[in-house]
Amino acid sequence: MACSPPTVPHSLPNGTHGADRSNRTNALQGDFKLLVEHPLEFAQDVKVVKWISQSTGLKVVWCDVEGTPGKAVERLDGGPLVQGYFATITEIFDDTGRPHTLEHLIFMGSEQYPYKGILDTLANRSFAQGTNAWTDTSNTTYTVGTAGQQGFLSITPPFLDHILYPTMTDAAFVTEVHHLNPKGEDSGVVFSEMQGRENGSGDLMQLRLQRCLYDKLNALRSETGGLMEALRKLKVQDIREYHAGAYQPQNVTLIVVGRSLKPENLLSTLEREVLPTIVKHGQAQGPRPPGWRRPFVESTTAQNPPQIPAQGLTETVEFPEQDESVGEIMLSWIGVRANDFVHDLALEVLGEYLTDSPVSPLYKQFVEVDEPACTDISFYASTEDPTILTVYLSAVPAELLKTLDATFKAFLKTLCEGDVDMERMESVLKRQKLQLLESIETNAADMLSTNILADAIFGPEDGSELGKSMDTMAYYRQLEGWSSAQWIALLEKYYVNAPNVTIIGRPSAALADQLAKEEKQRVAATVKRLGPEGLAELGKKLETAQAENDRPIPSDIISNFKVPDVEGIDWIKVESARSAGVAKEVGPVSDNQVQKHVDQDGSKVPLFVQYDHINSNFIEVSIVLFITDIPSQDPKHLRSLLPIYLDSFFSLPVTQADGTMLDFEEVVRQLDAETLSYSIDLNSPLQEGVTLRVKVEKGKYATAVAWLGDLLCGSSFSVDRLKVSTTKAIQNLPSEKRDGYEVAYAAYRQLLNDEATSTNVALNLLNRDEALPELLVRLKAEPEKVVEEFEGLRQSLLNPRAMRVQVKGDILAIEDPAATWLKQYRTVEKFSHSELVPVKLSQHALSLLGREPSKKVVIFGLPSIESSFGFHLAKGPNDWNHADQPALTVARAILNAQEGFLWKSIRGAGLAYGASISQDTESGTISYRIYKSPDTYSAFVAAQELITSIVEKRVEIDALTIESAKSSLAFDTANKESTMNEAANAAFRNVLVGLEEGYGRVALARTKDVTLSDILRVIEKYIAPIFDPSKSIGAVSAHKAKIDEMATSFEKLGYEVEKRTFGDADDDEDGSSCGSEGSASGSESGSE
């Protein structure tokens, strides 16, 4: 379960001005009283409705899209999914982490379902893929998504029984929260999670900010995740008492998003199956039981708002890091009240204006310069009441940490002495409005639930401000009328003339060493205090707890929970077409209205262009590029330029097709004015492909096509711009190298891919760490030669025979969908479809070890992490239609199921926060991934023992487990195509890799007949080799003090181990060197 909620870009603001058009009535549906029925102005098909149970205070909010007869409407989140958010407002005034630990115990069984894992087992049988949750400062929210209505109605009563009436046993506390293992080390799922977070720069700085802003009577001061020292002292009874006070029905709001669900069915299910249980517990005392006080709104938190001294406050926080070259800075101010919607939105827009592009005021001053003061500047506001406004400055050179705060604020003051660029502000407002419309098409569930949740916590109980909080388009219209003076006044009031708290995050090698020493001393003291007998007793206590937690669930409970009919899932159908010429000649096309529309202008396009029709306000045009015909004796070297090619892509001068020359600032201005979004990246949709995307209003299709040609073919490689991009990229490296997961993943990809033929590996952190400092030196010493090399890289990407194009959106609304390419794109030489270059997949760019994994493990030692991470892989099928794919898909679903085999063996034993078996068909590999483990080696060995036991049939897989796994795959398939946007992406990817239309549903149908013998066969054939040194390789990151012991352990298993660390700053002036030691060197040693 996550400890923090997902971040939703461009989410609706919180806050209260503008007319309330909510249609409130006193209509009743059984016990539920209608509070609000509010259609969204900016998305007429979307309606938000809120009810309250009169007897219990339980609140329900439902969001839906009402389609129009005869019109294909993309409804909320696109069709098949119903998303549920069970939100509880959780206020705490200490650092014990009781909200977070309780979140974990909720899933360990309930009064009616007193078995660990039963909730996730039932969820899997409801066309869901388990359940999840997060704990934020103000709430704990539990989530489940199902494919279709019936599954959601089935899982809701058990879910609410777990939330309101959990068992919270002693045994569950031992494994899920905290215990000492037989080595004397702290363990437990929650402890492992917080161990991986507590000493990270972001967590340390955020906690210090909270301490500065709030006093002890304000709950927002607390670390709701739990500090390690407090978790060591926490008792299960403390959690039970917290639950009794906070988890009452009037403090719970159920938010449901999805067109498939009929609200009357949900309310009747709640009244029939949930409310009687609440009555039985004596909790049906109405929305305001005697003595009840709303958290945050009626507690001492509300009476003790944040305070900042008039002179401001600056504090420095050290975080463990061997590389002391760059740090971070947070500047925070007190913002607006939660119901001040207009000014909350205005502050969001102001932050965008100041930072949204390389030509924005703050980026021009601090980032896009020869010696960047930081590499990124972000403005964001919290959702509390009042909000906290924060500016985060990333990758600040150490020598500027003391002074940049004052320099930054002084520059904000100088901005107030001039005028706002109203042309740019108009452009920002327009893009923000369009992004709001886009979010309804692509991310409606998270966007709407975020807003509804904020209202549930801080808004009036009668829901009277819920509608106002969503009238965002009306507030944009108000802001469009603002003058430059009003924007300057806003900047002055909230930033320039107001005191702030500045938190400086400074890296400290000494602290890294100190923490490692203290942990070693703590464990040694525990071992000495307990002695051999005491340590053995710890092992017995853990085994007893595991045995109690893992009591088998009676099969009749599971079998009586019927699996819904897959025919009830409302799948999305995408109509596709291909342009006449190269694309259409490749193979048969559909005979549909979209193909007829594309064919109508008779144009033959000398590119492979696929059109995917969805009902949308926008058109997105994407070109997937593959590097071919590299003009270099050293292909690895030319590919090493790719990170900077991508980083600088939109900030270079451009000569347009008509000869007009634009400097980089004008390029950015015009792109911002004419498009909704633009991006270029690797790994999406294919790992070896570079994808350029431009998204516009559907009336600007020709503009998008023209920009694609100008950006790809017309840019000039300005040495100054390349230097700026390279300097920023180097400055970002130290913070990237503090991320244990990313370092382990980078080492894994470096083992897997061939550096001479793989484009993906060029963007690998380890490769960039080696190549970028050298590139900067060469840009200064031999700039002309470097520019020539960038031109060579560009030419290798522009082979039209290797390009694949997708046009996605309302294709029927486009005039001349094919002819536009001939008119607006750069001239392309005609060629036959037989000359098309096959799409390059990851399996075509594997290293020797990637093709034949054997014996190699790389272990990276980092000073900045306390948890460890691991990737271990073996060979798997490299064809999506391979005969073993259905059985392997079911096998992985069985092993990975929440509260399934790996969950119980790894997470349940406190060996890691997460562990899973992943499949990458594109590369032809199967991997075992370990996330946030106190000891990755132990998590590896435990999984090895589990898989061996299954293969040898010492551990049984029963029929109900197989049935539940197959059911969960329905959600997995629906989730990949849950919106029209995602369904269109899936359609394009199917074409790229040569799969039939609707492949996801075809693959799902193939799993229906998979048997136990099929499952056991593929586990032995593909998954067991992951744990066989002769057939596998691995990459691990861990604290540097632990890598020697870990290396010895893996060597005893039969692996050749390479120990690596990033070089200290004093060993290399760039602080980015990488050293290695061990039994082998180079990513392919040990396999020859």
DRENTORSE-510841 format. One record per residue (C-alpha): x, y, z; residue in one letter. Coordinates in steps of 0.25 Angstrom, whole numbers, plus 5000, padded with zeros to 4 digits. Example, Ala and Ser with C-alpha at 12.3 -4.5 7.8 and 13.67 -1.06 7.14 Angstrom:
<nodes>
504949825031A/505549965029S/
</nodes>
This chain:
<nodes>
500050005000M/500550144997A/500850245007C/500550364999S/499450394989P/499650404974P/500050534969T/499050584959V/499650694949P/498650804946H/497650754957S/496450844960L/496850954970P/496250954984N/495651074989G/494051184988T/493551294978H/492651284967G/491151244966A/490751114972D/489851044961R/489750914969S/488350854968N/488150824983R/486850754987T/486350674999N/486150554990A/486350424998L/486750284993Q/486450195005G/487350245016D/488150335007F/487850475005K/488250554993L/489150664996L/489750714983V/489550684968E/490550764960H/490850764945P/492150814941L/492150934932E/493450894925F/493050754922A/491550744921Q/491450594921D/492050594935V/491150594947K/491550594961V/490550544971V/490650534987K/489750464997W/489850445012I/489250335020S/488350395030Q/488550285040S/490050275040T/490650395033G/491350305023L/491550395010K/491550344996V/491950424984V/491750374970W/492350434957C/491750394943D/491650434929V/490350434922E/490450404907G/489550454896T/488750364888P/489350324875G/490750394878K/491950324882A/492350394895V/493650364903E/493050354916R/493850374929L/495050284929D/494650224916G/493750114919G/494049984926P/494550024939L/493850064952V/494850134962Q/494550134976G/495250224987Y/494850195002F/495350315009A/495550335024T/495950465030I/497150435039T/497650535049E/498850505058I/499750595067F/500950505068D/501950435059D/501550295063T/501050265049G/499650215054R/498950255042P/499950185033H/500050055041T/498550045043L/498450055027E/499349935027H/498549855037L/497249885031I/497549785020F/497849675030M/496449625032G/495149675038S/494049635047E/493249565036Q/494449525028Y/495449495039P/496549445030Y/497849515025K/497749535010G/496349505008I/495949645003L/496949634992D/496549494989T/495149544987L/495549664980A/496249574970N/494949494968R/494249634965S/494949664953F/495949754961A/497449734963Q/497449744978G/497349864986T/498149984990N/498250104999A/499050225003W/499250305015T/499450455014D/499550565024T/498050585025S/497450455020N/497550305018T/496850265005T/496650115001Y/496450084986T/495949974977V/495649974962G/494749874956T/494449834941A/492949864941G/491849894951Q/491649754957Q/493049734963G/492949874970F/491649844976L/492149704981S/493449754987I/492849884994T/492249815006P/493449735010P/494349855007F/493549945017L/493549825027D/495049835027H/495049985028I/494049995039L/494249865047Y/495749805045P/496249695054T/497649775057M/498249645063T/499549645070D/500149545060A/499749645049A/500549755056F/501749675057V/501849645042T/501249765036E/501749875045V/502949845053H/503749735059H/505249695061L/505749585052N/506649475057P/507849555053K/507449665063G/507049755051E/505749845051D/504749785041S/503249785037G/502549845025V/502349985030V/503649995036F/504349945023S/503550055016E/503850165025M/505350125026Q/505450145011G/504850285012R/505250345025E/506650395022N/506350435008G/506550585005S/505050605001G/504550545014D/505550615023L/505250745017M/503750735017Q/503650695032L/504550805036R/503650905028L/502450845036Q/503150865049R/503451015045C/502051045041L/501150975051Y/501150965066D/500850835074K/499350865074L/499350855059N/499250715054A/499950755041L/501250765048R/501250615049S/501950505041E/500750415038T/501550305032G/502250285045G/503750315049L/504650195051M/504850225066E/503450235069A/503050115061L/504050035070R/503250075082K/501850065076L/500849955081K/499649895074V/498749945085Q/499150085081D/498650065067I/497349995072R/497050125080E/497250215069Y/496350135060H/495250135070A/495250295070G/495550315055A/494850205047Y/493450235050Q/492450235038P/492150385039Q/493650405036N/493650325023V/493350365009T/493250264998L/493550334984I/493150254972V/493550284958V/493150214945G/491950204935R/491750054937S/491150074951L/489750114954K/489650194966P/488350134971E/488949994971N/490150044979L/489250114989L/488349994991S/489549904993T/490049995004L/488649995010E/488449845009R/489849795013E/490649905020V/489649995028L/489149875037P/490549845042T/490749995046I/489449985053V/489849855060K/491049925065H/490250045071G/490850145061Q/489550185055A/489550315062Q/489350405050G/490350505043P/490750575056R/490850475068P/490950535082P/492350585085G/492750565070W/493750675065R/494150675050R/495650655049P/496450785044F/495150865044V/494750865058E/495950815065S/497150895071T/497750885057T/496750995052A/497051075064Q/498551075062N/498751115048P/500151115042P/501051235046Q/502351295040I/503151405048P/503051535041A/504551535038Q/504451395032G/505151265036L/506251185029T/506751055034E/507750955028T/507550805028V/508650705025E/508350575017F/509250455015P/510050465002E/511450434998Q/511450534987D/511350674993E/511350754981S/509850794980V/508650804989G/507250854989E/506450974994I/504950994998M/504351125000L/502951125006S/501851235009W/500451225015I/499451225004G/497951245003V/496751185010R/496251045005A/495051114999N/495651224992D/495551164979F/495851284970V/497151324977H/497651174978D/497451164963L/498151294961A/499351254969L/499451124961E/499351204948V/500451304953L/501351184956G/501151134942E/501451264936Y/502751274944L/503251134941T/502551064930D/503651074919S/505051114916P/504551254913V/503851274926S/504451384935P/505051294946L/505551184936Y/506251294928K/506851354940Q/507251234948F/507251104939V/507451134924E/508851194927V/510251154925D/510451124940E/509051084945P/508651124959A/507751004959C/507250904949T/505750914952D/504751004958I/503350964962S/502251034969F/501150954976Y/500150974987A/499650874998S/498150844999T/498150875014E/497350995020D/498051095018P/498851045007T/500351045007I/501051104995L/502451044992T/503551064982V/504550954980Y/505850974974L/506550854970S/508050814968A/508650944974V/510150954974P/510650944988A/511351074988E/509951144985L/509151074996L/509351185006K/509151304996T/508151254986L/506951274995D/507151424996A/507551434981T/506251364977F/505351454986K/506051584981A/505751544966F/504351524970L/504351664975K/504951714962T/503851654954L/502851734962C/503551864957E/503151834943G/501951774936D/501451634933V/501551594919D/500051584916M/500251514903E/500951404910R/499951404921M/498851394911E/499551274905S/499751204919V/498251224922L/497851164909K/498751044911R/498251024925Q/496851024921K/497150924910L/497850834919Q/496650834929L/495850784917L/496850684914E/496950634928S/495450594927I/495750504915E/497050444921T/497050444936N/495650474941A/495650384952A/496850434960D/496550584956M/495150574961L/495450494973S/496550584978T/495550704978N/494450624984I/495350574995L/495850724998A/494450765000D/494050645009A/495250685018I/495050835018F/493750875012G/492350895018P/491750765022E/490450795014D/491350795001G/490950934998S/492350964993E/492650834985L/492050894972G/492751024974K/494050954975S/493850894961M/493451024954D/494851044949T/494451084935M/493751204941A/494951244950Y/495851234937Y/494851334931R/495051434943Q/496551424942L/496551454927E/495951584931G/497151614940W/498151724937S/499651724938S/499451804951A/498551704958Q/499551584954W/500751674960I/499851704973A/499651554974L/501151524973L/501451634984E/500351594994K/500651444994Y/502151434991Y/502951564991V/502351645003N/502051515011A/502951445021P/503451305017N/504151185022V/505351135015T/505850995016I/507250965011I/507550825008G/509050805009R/509750665005P/510650615016S/511650495014A/511950505029A/510450475032L/510350365023A/511550295030D/510950335044Q/509550275041L/510250145036A/511150135048K/509950165057E/509050055051E/510249955052K/510349995067Q/508849975069R/508849835063V/510149795071A/509449845084A/508249775081T/508949645078V/509749665091K/508549695099R/507749575095L/508849475093G/508649345084P/507449295092E/506749435091G/507049445076L/506449295074A/505249345082E/505049455072L/505049355061G/504049265068K/503149395070K/503149425056L/502849285051E/501649275061T/501149415055A/501349365041Q/500649235044A/499449305050E/499349415039N/499449305028D/498249215034R/497549165021P/496349235017I/495149135016P/494949095002S/493449115003D/493549265006I/494349284993I/493549194984S/492249254989N/492749394984F/492349374970K/493249424958V/492449524949P/492249494935D/493249554926V/492249584916E/491749694925G/493049774923I/492749894914D/494049894905W/494450014897I/494549994882K/495450074874V/495250094859E/496650094852S/497050134838A/498350144830R/498750244819S/498850214805A/500150174800G/501250114808V/500350084821A/499150024813K/499949944804E/500549864816V/499349784818G/497849784819P/497149894825V/495749914832S/494549944824D/494050054833N/493550204832Q/494950244837V/495650174826Q/494750234816K/494950374821H/496450354821V/496350304806D/495450414801Q/496550514797D/497250404789G/498650444795S/499750344796K/500650374808V/502150334807P/502050294822L/501450184830F/500250264836V/499150194845Q/497950274849Y/497250234862D/495850294864H/495350334877I/494350444882N/495250554887S/495450704886N/496850684882F/497750624872I/499050564876E/500150534865V/501250434869S/502450394861I/503250274866V/504750284861L/505750174861F/507250194859I/507750134846T/508950144838D/509850214848I/511050284841P/512050254851S/513150154855Q/512650164869D/511150144870P/511150144885K/511850284885H/510750344875L/509650284883R/510250344896S/509850484890L/508350444890L/508050494905P/508450634901I/507850624887Y/506550594894L/506750694906D/506950814896S/506050774885F/504950884888F/505950984892S/506851004879L/506651104868P/505851054856V/505751094842T/504351064837Q/503950994824A/503651134817D/505051184821G/504651264834T/505751264844M/505251254859L/506151264871D/505951164882F/505151264890E/504151284879E/504051134876V/503651114890V/502651234890R/501951184877Q/501951044882L/501251084895D/500251174887A/499851074877E/499950934884T/499350874896L/500550794899S/501850744892Y/502850634897S/503950544892I/504450424899D/504950284899L/504250154903N/502850184899S/502250104893P/503450024889L/504750014897Q/505650044885E/504750154879G/504850304881V/503450364880T/503150514877L/501750554880R/500950684878V/499550704883K/498650814878V/497150854877E/496550774866K/496450894857G/497950904857K/498350774851Y/499150834840A/499950924850T/500350794858A/500850724845V/501650854841A/502250864855W/502750714854L/503450744841G/504050874846D/504550814859L/505150684853L/505750744841C/505950894843G/506650914857S/508050964858S/509050904868F/509451034875S/510651004883V/510251094894D/508851024896R/509550894896L/510450934907K/509350984915V/508550854914S/509850774917T/510150854929T/508750834935K/508750684932A/510150674939I/509650754951Q/508450664952N/509250534953L/509550534968P/508050544972S/507750424962E/508850344968K/508250354982R/507050274977D/507350124980G/506250074971Y/506750154959E/508150114961V/507749964962A/506949974950Y/508050044942A/509049934946A/507949834941Y/507749904928R/509249914926Q/509449764928L/508249734918L/508549824906N/509649834896D/510249974897E/510649974882A/509249944877T/508349984888S/507750124888T/507050104901N/508350084909V/508850214904A/507850284913L/508250194925N/508650264937L/510050194938L/510350224923N/509950364925R/510850374937D/512050334929E/511750404916A/511150544920L/512450604927P/513250564915E/512250624905L/512350764913L/513850764912V/513750734897R/512650844894L/513650944900K/514950884893A/514350844879E/512950894877P/512950884862E/513250734863K/512150714873V/511150784865V/511550694853E/511250574862E/509950624866F/509550644851E/509950504849G/509050454860L/507950534855R/508050474841Q/508150334847S/506750364853L/506050424840L/506050304831N/504550304827P/504550154824R/504750134839A/503750234844M/502350194849R/501250304851V/500050304859Q/498950414857V/497950394869K/496650474872G/495350514865D/495850464851I/494550494845L/494650634848A/495950654841I/495950714827E/496950644818D/497550544828P/498450494818A/498750604808A/499150694820T/500450614821W/500750644807L/500450794809K/501050824823Q/502150714826Y/503550724820R/503750664806T/503950514807V/504450424796E/503450324791K/503750174794F/503150044793S/502449974805H/503449864803S/504549964807E/503949984821L/505049954831V/504449854842P/504149914855V/505349904865K/504949834878L/505849814891S/506049674887Q/506849714875H/507849794884A/508249704895L/509649684901S/510249544902L/509749534916L/508349584911G/508249474901R/508849364910E/508749404925P/509749334934S/510449354947K/510649504947K/510149594959V/510449744960V/510349804974I/510349954975F/510650014989G/510050154992L/510150235004P/508850305003S/507850185004I/507550085016E/506649995008S/507149904996S/506549874983F/506749764973G/506549714959F/506849574955H/506449514941L/506449394932A/506049364918K/504549364914G/503649364902P/503949474892N/502749454884D/501349514889W/500649394882N/501649284888H/500849164892A/501349174906D/500849324908Q/499449294913P/499949194924A/501049294928L/500149404929T/499249324939V/500449274946A/500949414949R/499549464953A/499549344963I/500949374969L/500749534969N/499349534974A/499249624987Q/499249524998E/499649424989G/500949334989F/502049444988L/501249544996W/501249445008K/502649385006S/503349525004I/502449635009R/501749555020G/503049515025A/503549655026G/504649625015L/504249745006A/503149845004Y/502849784990G/503249664981A/502749624968S/503049534955I/503049624943S/503049584928Q/503649674917D/503249604904T/503849714896E/505249674901S/504949524904G/505149524918T/504549484932I/504949564944S/504849554959Y/504749704965R/504949734980I/504549874985Y/504949934998K/505649815005S/506449815018P/507249705011D/507049674997T/507849544998Y/506849485008S/505649524999A/506349454987F/506649324995V/505149325000A/504649334986A/505549234982Q/505049134992E/503549174989L/503749144974I/504449014977T/503348964986S/502348994976I/503148924965V/503348804974E/501848814978K/502148834993R/501248954992V/499948934985E/499249034975I/497749004976D/496649024966A/496049144974L/497349214973T/497449184958I/496049234956E/496249364964S/497549394956A/496849374943K/495749474948S/496849574952S/497349574938L/496049634933A/496349764941F/497749764936D/497249754922T/496249864924A/497149954931N/498149954919K/496950004911E/496150084922S/496050214914T/495850234899M/497250304899N/497850174905E/497050084896A/497550164884A/499050144889N/498849994890A/498249994876A/499550064871F/500449974879R/499749854874N/500049894859V/501549934863L/501849794868V/500949714858G/499749674866L/498349664863E/497249764866E/496749754880G/497949664884Y/497749694899G/496349634899R/496849514890V/498049484900A/497049494912L/496149394905A/497349294903R/497549284918T/496149224920K/496649084917D/497949084924V/498048974934T/498948944946L/499848854939S/500048974929D/500349064940I/501348974947L/502048944934R/502349094931V/502749124945I/503849014944E/504249054930K/504249204931Y/504149254946I/505049154953A/506249184944P/506249334950I/506749264963F/507749174956D/509149244955P/509449174942S/508249234935K/508049364942S/508749504944I/508349614954G/508649754959A/508449804973V/508649934980S/508849944995A/509550035006H/510950025003K/511249965017A/510449845013K/511049805000I/512149725004D/511249635012E/510249625001M/511349594991A/511849484999T/510449425000S/510249424985F/511549374982E/511249254991K/510049224982L/510949214970G/510849354964Y/512049444960E/511849574967V/512349714963E/512349814974K/512149964969R/512050094976T/511950234970F/513250314972G/513350414983D/513350564979A/514850584983D/515250464974D/514650534962D/514350684960E/513050654954D/512550564965G/512150464955S/513150354953S/512850214955C/513750114961G/513649964962S/514349844968E/514049694969G/514149564962S/513849624948A/513849754941S/512949794929G/511449764927S/511749634920E/512849574928S/512549434933G/511749394921S/512749364910E/
</nodes>
